[in-house]
Each structure stands twice: as C-alpha cells, then as structure tokens.
Amino acid sequence: MMREKAQTGMAQYRPLTVGAGLGSMLGSGVIIGLSATITVWQKGFGLDNMQIGILSGALTFAIAFGSLFAGKISAVFGLNRAFCLLNLFYAAGMAVCVCSTGFGMLLTGVIVTGVASGADLPVSLTVVSRAAQDEGTAARLVSSTQVFWQVGIFLSYICSFVVSAMSGTVGARMVFAILCAISLGTVVWRGKLKQGSGLRQENRLGQAKEAQTAVQELSVKELLDGPDGMKYRGLFLGILVFYVCCNLLANTFGQFQTFTLVQADASQGFATGVGIVLNLLGLLTISFFAAASGGKYRNRLFAAGIVVQCLAMVGMALGAGSLWALVVCIGCYNTGGQFSGEAMYKVWVQESFPVGARTSLQGFINGFSRLCCGFFAFVTPALVMPERIRLTMFGFAVLVAVGGAAGFGVIRLQKKHGIHC
C-alpha cells in the first residue's frame, strides 16, 4: 500500500520531471554528440588536433559560462521563464552547427549551444526540487533527471553509430539536426507546462517552502558568510572538490571516449557501437540509482561506486595498449560513476542548501568545474594517446580517490546536520 502511494505521489511530478529531464538529455547530447562525431568533423573539414582541442575546450568553457550566470539569468527573467525559453538558444546554436561550412562556424554554434545548456541545468534542477513536497521526493526527482542525461548519451551514440558510414560531414550534421529538433520539442513541452498546472504547482510549493525559512533571499556570499556559514561552507567545499574531480573524469570520457578508442586502432563504427553498449549499461545503472537515491542505501552505493571507478582506472593503466582492456574498464567506470558521480552531486546540492540559493550554487559549482575541464580539454588529446595513456590513468585513479575522500566528507557533514542519514 505504501509503495503504491509513493508511486502515485511521484506520478504527479512526471510532466515536470520530463520537462527538466529533456534539458539534461540535451546537455549530455551536445557533449557526446560532439565527442562521437569529432573525428568526422576532423576529416570533413581537415582539422588538426589543436583545433579538435579548441572545439572541445570551447564547449566546456561555454557550458561553464552559462552555469556561472544561471542564477543571474533566473533572477532577471524569472525562474519559470528561463526554464521555458533557454532551449530556444540551444536550438539556434545547433542550427549553426548543422549549417557550418568550416571550423569558425562550427565553433560559433558549439559556443552558443554550450552557454544555453550550461544555464539550463541549474535552472531546471531548481524547478523540480522546489516542486517536491519533501527532501526524499526531491532527491528522487533530481536523480531522475540524471536518467535523461544518460538517455542523451545513449541516443547520441546510437545516432552517431547509424551515420558513421556516411561520407563527409553529412552524418555529423544529422546528429546535430536531431538535437536541434529535440530542443525545439522541449521548448513546446515546457511551454505547455507553463500554460497548464505543472509550473503553477511548482510555484505554490516553492513559495510555501520559502515562507518557512528566512535565508531564502540571501545571496550565495551572504549564505556562506551568514550565521550558518560554517555549515554551508563545509558542504560547499566538499561538494566542489568532489565534483571537480569526478567531472574531470566524466568530461574526459564524455568528450574523448570515441577519440581514445580510435587512437587505439578502433574504427569509427566500432568506437560508437561500443559507446551504445556501455551507455545502455549506464542507463540501467542510473535508473536503479534514481530509485535508491532517497533511501538508506545511497551512501553504500556511493562507496561501491568509488571503489569500482578507482579499479577501472588502474585496470586501464595496466591494460594500456589493449583495445578490449580499454572497453571493459570504461564499462566498469560507466557503471561505478552512476553511483558516485553527476547524479550524487546534483542531489547533494539540491538537498544541502536553501531553495533560493540552489540555482546560483549549482551554477557556480557547475561553472567552476567546467572551467577546470575546459583547460584540461586542451591537453587531453595528448594525454590519451597510446604512448601516454598508462600514466594518465594512474593519475585518474588518484583523482578518483581525492574526489571520494571529499564525497565522504560531505556524507559526514550531512549526517552531522541531519540532512541525510
């Protein structure tokens, strides 16, 4: 009976969760869409490795810029209006990519799309977390958007695999055209939510929450320097360190997985086909985590995920030079990362801070980590070449350990302050 009641309760949020989740799907879609087609653009436009690094780095910097200004965007235009319209800019950027005639035009489209995607994520997560009637429901709703993030990865690999045999840049243009169409569909879906009851319900629940606490209107700086500043600073620092570490890994494998496999003598078709299989595994795993994210086993799953990711990095280092060793270890990494990666970070931010500060905090952490990833993307193509990949993966194992330590610090602080046990 209780289970049926919980399922019925979650069903009322489904239209809003889909609306937010579509934004997450587009966010991962542009990252993986560029990653899976980057060798196609390289051959079609005659790009060198430096230009490949610039494209990947520019996308990451653009996402960072959008994330950093998400709070200001929602303050100026209103949370719901930003939620409904940001994907119009995403569609415009994708259209530029589809019509690009060279490196400069492609770079412009990637930047426009990245800014819109970066701003949309903190906004959409705040919208769904405000709508939840309690923190357990909020955790499940936020982690459910990560299922859509994984769907975006999965669909991008499927599209890239289907068009991998096409000549020139036709296949890559088709992938970006599909993303453009989905973004326009997202604008329509969110517009219907605004006209219907979805966003009105979110407004009522959000206002009710804000009426219960006096810190909702504080800026991020005031929040971290306020009476509860020590509590929030500890959580903020722990989440920031964790997310920078895990995002450096996720960004590397997100943007350069296909590139890495091709450098290990895989064909474009094989590399994108492997991406489909591995991300189907990731989709199943994140679906399981979404159901467990509001429960008592969440922290145990986090610990297991950290161990699996660390072992996967060591396995790639020891098996460097073997294509199948790379494939197996990337699969292990994709599985472990669902329990101790992006989804956990999003839940932590939304449940650890007051509602009114979440968009700005999530945007800042997203933006800062993406800036780090952007700088790292310039050197990543060199680091994942066969002659250097062994040392790189040992370094990544250390990065997983540092991120895990920060994550366990967040868990300890949450227990101390009664946020999640």
C-alpha positions in Angstrom: 0.0 0.0 0.0 2.8 2.5 1.0 4.7 1.6 -2.2 1.6 2.2 -4.4 1.0 5.5 -2.6 4.6 6.6 -3.2 4.4 5.7 -6.9 1.1 7.7 -7.2 2.8 10.6 -5.5 5.7 10.5 -7.9 3.4 10.3 -10.9 2.1 13.8 -10.2 5.5 15.2 -10.9 6.1 13.2 -14.1 5.3 16.0 -16.6 7.6 18.5 -14.8 10.4 15.8 -14.4 10.2 15.1 -18.1 10.4 18.8 -18.9 13.5 19.2 -16.8 14.9 15.8 -17.9 14.8 16.8 -21.5 17.2 19.7 -20.7 19.6 17.2 -19.1 19.3 14.9 -22.1 20.2 17.8 -24.4 23.1 18.8 -22.1 24.7 15.4 -22.4 23.6 15.2 -26.0 25.8 18.1 -27.1 28.8 16.8 -25.2 28.6 13.3 -26.5 27.3 14.4 -29.9 30.4 16.4 -30.4 32.6 13.7 -28.9 31.2 10.9 -31.1 31.4 12.9 -34.3 34.6 14.9 -33.7 36.7 12.6 -35.9 34.1 13.0 -38.6 34.3 16.8 -38.4 38.1 16.5 -38.3 38.2 14.5 -41.6 35.5 16.5 -43.3 37.0 20.0 -42.5 40.6 18.9 -42.4 41.1 19.9 -38.8 44.3 19.3 -36.8 44.5 18.0 -33.2 44.9 21.6 -31.9 41.6 22.6 -33.5 39.9 19.5 -32.0 41.2 20.5 -28.6 39.8 24.1 -29.2 36.4 22.8 -30.1 36.1 20.5 -27.0 37.6 23.2 -24.7 35.3 25.9 -26.2 32.2 23.7 -25.5 33.3 23.2 -21.9 34.1 26.9 -21.3 30.7 27.8 -22.8 28.9 25.4 -20.5 30.8 26.9 -17.6 29.9 30.4 -18.6 26.2 29.5 -18.8 26.3 27.8 -15.5 28.0 30.6 -13.7 25.4 33.1 -14.9 22.4 30.8 -14.4 21.5 32.5 -11.1 21.5 35.9 -12.6 19.6 34.8 -15.7 16.8 33.3 -13.5 16.8 36.5 -11.3 16.4 38.8 -14.3 13.9 36.8 -16.4 12.3 34.7 -13.6 12.9 31.0 -12.9 10.0 29.7 -14.9 10.5 32.0 -18.0 14.2 31.0 -18.1 13.1 27.3 -17.8 10.7 27.7 -20.7 12.9 29.7 -23.1 16.6 28.7 -22.7 16.3 25.9 -25.2 15.5 28.3 -28.0 19.1 29.4 -27.8 20.2 25.8 -27.7 18.3 25.1 -30.9 19.8 28.2 -32.6 23.4 27.0 -31.8 22.6 23.6 -33.1 21.2 25.1 -36.3 24.5 27.0 -36.8 26.5 23.7 -36.4 24.2 21.9 -38.9 24.8 24.6 -41.5 28.5 25.2 -40.7 31.0 25.4 -43.6 34.2 25.3 -41.7 35.9 25.5 -38.3 34.9 29.0 -37.4 31.1 28.5 -37.9 31.2 25.1 -36.2 33.0 26.7 -33.2 30.4 29.5 -33.0 27.5 27.1 -32.9 29.2 24.9 -30.3 29.7 28.0 -28.1 26.1 29.2 -28.4 24.7 25.7 -27.6 27.1 25.3 -24.7 26.1 28.6 -23.0 22.4 27.7 -23.3 23.0 24.1 -22.0 25.1 25.3 -19.1 22.5 27.8 -17.9 19.6 25.4 -18.3 20.8 22.7 -16.0 20.9 24.6 -12.6 17.6 26.3 -13.6 15.8 23.0 -14.4 17.1 21.2 -11.3 15.9 24.1 -9.0 12.5 23.9 -10.7 12.0 20.2 -9.9 13.5 20.4 -6.4 11.1 23.3 -5.5 8.2 21.2 -6.6 8.9 18.3 -4.3 6.8 18.0 -1.1 9.8 16.6 0.9 13.5 16.1 0.6 13.3 12.4 -0.1 11.0 13.1 -3.1 13.3 15.9 -4.2 16.3 13.5 -4.2 14.4 11.1 -6.4 13.2 13.8 -8.8 16.6 15.3 -9.2 18.3 11.9 -9.7 15.6 11.0 -12.2 16.8 13.9 -14.4 20.1 12.1 -14.5 18.3 9.2 -16.2 17.6 11.6 -19.0 21.2 12.7 -19.0 22.2 9.1 -19.6 19.5 8.8 -22.3 21.1 11.7 -24.1 24.4 9.9 -24.1 22.8 6.7 -25.3 20.8 8.4 -28.1 23.9 10.4 -29.3 25.9 7.2 -29.6 23.1 5.4 -31.5 22.7 8.3 -33.9 26.5 8.6 -34.4 26.7 4.8 -35.0 23.9 4.9 -37.6 25.5 7.7 -39.5 29.2 6.6 -39.0 29.4 5.2 -42.6 28.1 8.3 -44.3 30.6 10.3 -46.3 32.0 13.7 -45.4 30.2 15.6 -42.6 26.7 14.5 -43.5 26.4 12.1 -40.6 27.6 14.6 -38.0 25.2 17.2 -39.4 22.3 14.7 -39.0 23.2 14.1 -35.3 23.2 17.8 -34.6 19.9 18.3 -36.5 18.3 15.7 -34.3 19.4 17.5 -31.2 18.1 20.8 -32.7 14.7 19.2 -33.2 14.6 17.7 -29.7 15.4 21.2 -28.2 12.5 22.7 -30.1 10.3 20.0 -28.8 11.5 20.7 -25.3 10.5 24.4 -25.7 7.0 23.3 -26.7 6.7 20.8 -23.8 7.8 23.4 -21.2 5.5 26.0 -22.7 2.6 23.6 -22.2 3.7 23.1 -18.6 3.5 26.8 -18.1 0.1 27.0 -19.6 -1.1 24.0 -17.6 -0.8 23.2 -13.9 2.8 21.9 -13.8 4.6 25.2 -13.1 1.8 26.7 -11.1 2.1 23.8 -8.7 5.8 24.3 -8.6 5.3 28.0 -7.7 2.9 27.2 -4.9 5.1 24.6 -3.3 8.2 26.7 -3.8 6.7 29.7 -2.2 5.4 27.6 0.7 9.0 26.3 1.3 10.5 29.8 1.1 8.0 31.0 3.7 9.3 28.5 6.2 12.9 29.9 6.3 14.4 33.3 6.4 17.6 32.6 4.5 15.9 32.0 1.1 16.5 35.5 -0.2 20.2 35.6 0.8 22.9 35.8 -1.9 25.4 33.0 -2.1 28.0 35.2 -0.4 25.6 36.1 2.4 24.6 32.4 2.8 28.2 31.3 3.1 29.1 34.2 5.4 25.9 34.1 7.5 25.0 32.6 10.9 25.1 29.0 9.4 28.1 29.9 7.2 30.4 27.2 8.7 27.9 24.5 8.0 27.3 25.7 4.4 31.0 26.4 3.7 31.9 22.8 4.7 29.2 21.3 2.5 30.1 23.7 -0.4 33.8 23.0 -0.3 33.3 19.2 -0.1 30.8 19.1 -3.0 33.0 21.5 -5.1 36.1 19.3 -4.7 34.2 16.1 -5.3 32.5 17.5 -8.5 35.7 18.9 -9.9 37.4 15.6 -9.6 34.6 13.5 -10.9 33.8 16.0 -13.7 37.4 15.9 -15.0 37.0 12.2 -15.5 33.4 12.4 -16.9 34.4 15.2 -19.2 37.4 13.2 -20.5 35.4 10.1 -21.2 32.4 12.1 -22.4 34.3 14.2 -24.9 37.2 11.9 -25.8 35.9 8.3 -25.4 35.5 7.8 -29.2 38.7 9.7 -29.9 40.6 7.4 -27.4 39.2 4.2 -28.9 40.0 5.4 -32.4 43.6 6.2 -31.3 43.7 2.6 -30.0 43.1 1.4 -33.6 39.3 1.0 -33.3 37.1 2.0 -36.3 34.6 4.9 -36.1 31.8 2.3 -36.3 33.3 0.1 -33.6 34.0 3.1 -31.3 30.5 4.4 -31.5 29.0 0.9 -31.3 30.9 0.3 -28.0 29.5 3.6 -26.8 26.0 2.3 -27.3 26.6 -0.9 -25.4 28.4 0.7 -22.5 25.9 3.5 -22.1 23.0 1.2 -22.2 24.7 -0.4 -19.2 25.0 3.0 -17.6 21.3 3.8 -18.3 20.2 0.7 -16.5 22.5 1.5 -13.6 21.4 5.1 -13.2 17.7 4.0 -13.3 18.5 1.8 -10.3 20.3 4.6 -8.5 17.4 7.0 -9.1 15.1 4.7 -7.3 17.5 4.3 -4.4 18.7 7.9 -4.1 16.2 8.9 -1.5 16.8 5.8 0.7 19.2 4.4 3.3 21.4 2.5 0.8 22.5 5.6 -1.1 25.8 6.1 0.8 26.7 2.5 0.4 26.2 2.7 -3.3 28.4 5.8 -3.3 31.2 3.9 -1.6 30.9 1.0 -4.0 31.0 3.4 -7.0 34.2 5.0 -5.8 35.9 1.6 -5.5 34.8 0.4 -8.9 35.9 3.7 -10.6 39.3 3.5 -9.0 39.8 -0.1 -10.0 38.7 0.8 -13.6 41.4 3.5 -13.8 44.1 1.1 -12.5 42.8 -1.6 -15.0 43.1 0.8 -17.9 46.6 1.7 -16.8 47.7 -1.9 -16.5 45.9 -2.9 -19.7 47.2 0.1 -21.8 47.7 -0.9 -25.4 44.9 -3.4 -25.4 41.7 -2.2 -27.1 39.5 -4.7 -25.2 41.0 -3.8 -21.9 40.0 -0.2 -22.5 36.5 -1.3 -23.4 36.0 -3.4 -20.3 37.4 -0.8 -17.9 35.4 2.0 -19.5 32.3 -0.1 -18.9 33.3 -0.5 -15.3 33.9 3.2 -15.0 30.5 4.0 -16.5 28.8 1.7 -14.0 30.6 3.0 -10.9 30.1 6.6 -12.0 26.4 6.3 -11.8 26.5 5.7 -8.1 29.3 8.2 -7.3 29.2 10.9 -9.9 27.0 13.5 -11.5 23.7 12.3 -10.0 25.0 12.2 -6.5 26.4 15.7 -6.9 23.1 17.1 -8.1 21.2 15.5 -5.2 23.7 16.8 -2.7 23.4 20.4 -3.9 19.6 20.4 -4.0 19.2 18.9 -0.5 22.1 20.6 1.3 21.2 24.3 0.6 18.2 26.6 0.9 15.9 26.7 -2.1 16.6 30.3 -3.0 20.3 29.7 -3.2 20.3 26.4 -5.2 20.4 27.8 -8.7 23.3 30.1 -8.0 25.2 27.5 -6.0 24.6 24.7 -8.6 25.5 27.1 -11.3 28.7 28.2 -9.6 29.9 24.7 -8.9 29.0 23.6 -12.4 30.7 26.6 -13.9 33.9 26.3 -11.9 34.3 22.6 -12.6 33.6 23.2 -16.3 36.3 25.9 -16.4 38.7 23.3 -14.9 37.6 20.8 -17.5 37.9 23.4 -20.3 41.6 24.0 -19.5 42.1 20.3 -19.2 40.5 19.6 -22.6 43.3 21.4 -24.4 45.8 18.8 -23.3 43.5 15.7 -23.1 44.1 14.6 -26.7 47.8 14.3 -26.0 47.3 12.6 -22.7 45.1 9.8 -24.1 47.5 8.9 -26.9 48.6 5.2 -26.6 52.2 6.2 -25.5 50.9 8.3 -22.6 47.6 6.7 -21.5 49.2 4.4 -18.8 50.5 7.3 -16.7 47.3 9.3 -17.4 45.1 6.5 -16.0 47.2 6.2 -12.9 46.7 9.9 -12.4 43.0 9.5 -12.8 43.0 6.8 -10.1 44.4 9.3 -7.7 41.8 11.8 -8.8 39.0 9.3 -8.0 40.5 8.8 -4.6 40.6 12.5 -3.9 37.1 13.0 -5.1 35.9 10.0 -3.0 37.5 11.5 0.2 35.7 14.8 -0.4 32.5 12.9 -1.0 32.8 11.0 2.2 33.4 14.4 3.9 30.1 15.6 2.5 28.3 12.5 3.8 29.7 13.0 7.3 28.6 16.7 7.3 25.1 15.7 6.1 24.8 13.2 8.9 26.0 15.8 11.4 23.4 18.3 10.3 20.6 15.8 9.9 20.3 16.3 6.1 20.5 12.6 5.1 21.4 9.6 7.2 
